[in-house]
């Protein structure tokens, strides 16, 4: 097994092996790379001769900054994965109990009303060009509409490559996805026409950039900057509401609205949700059906009580998902 030269401790082979195994299963390295590098340096400096993942070693590293709760939880998750991999590889290792992980704080889910959504997009359309991102006033109205109408995760829209758009059929290959699960989505006719018009303008100012929404000469729009623009538009769309009373929204809220709008439309059309949910799951790129079924929790009360829907059919899958898992 090839060993990454960046790892120097006695556990280098297992760290690299775990990362390679997870990559083969479609998982990214980033969530645990920093913690594992920290563990590797810690072992090299403090336990250079130790070749067993003992409870003493694990606890001394995990709790080395015990006042940093977030850091403790991050180290705990990383070292637990490493120990599990080592055990599966035939090397005995101490597996940290899951009580050190804590409970992630649920993310607030906000569902836009029709009026709020209309005001929000009016504010987006009125954004001036940013000195930091040239031609942003042309890009952002298209990007936010694409995220909404196709139910994309924010980074899937922000990091979309132009080559992944079929300008003949309106199909988009989504590649930068959660858990590396690629999928195709198809734009509506209106969205397709908007993207084609935007692309004709885009070719004049960023012809050589691979991203459909360029933020620099060779990269996409910065995520933090994009979120600030979104928050600015949300505030502008609700000028009569004090900032401290304004509901918290995220760009991700557009994806939530997409899911609930589809469910509402199907229910209005008396569609069988048990048959339609797998389609929505595939379109949105959810890993499990439970992630998709979670959106039923967000439907208005009068729809949830709709007698034409067999809600008991979902009782086994809806509770499986918490808001933070999407």
Secondary structure as UniProt FT lines:
FT   TURN            5..6
FT   TURN            10..11
FT   HELIX           12..24
FT   TURN            25..26
FT   HELIX           30..46
FT   TURN            48..49
FT   HELIX           55..62
FT   TURN            63..67
FT   HELIX           69..88
FT   TURN            89..90
FT   HELIX           98..100
FT   HELIX           114..125
FT   TURN            134..135
FT   HELIX           136..150
FT   HELIX           154..158
FT   HELIX           162..164
FT   TURN            167..169
FT   STRAND          171..174
FT   HELIX           178..180
FT   STRAND          183..186
FT   HELIX           189..205
FT   TURN            207..208
FT   HELIX           223..237
FT   TURN            238..240
FT   HELIX           243..245
FT   HELIX           252..268
FT   TURN            269..270
FT   HELIX           273..284
FT   HELIX           289..293
FT   HELIX           294..298
FT   HELIX           301..304
FT   TURN            307..308
FT   HELIX           311..314
FT   TURN            315..317
FT   HELIX           318..320
FT   HELIX           323..325
//
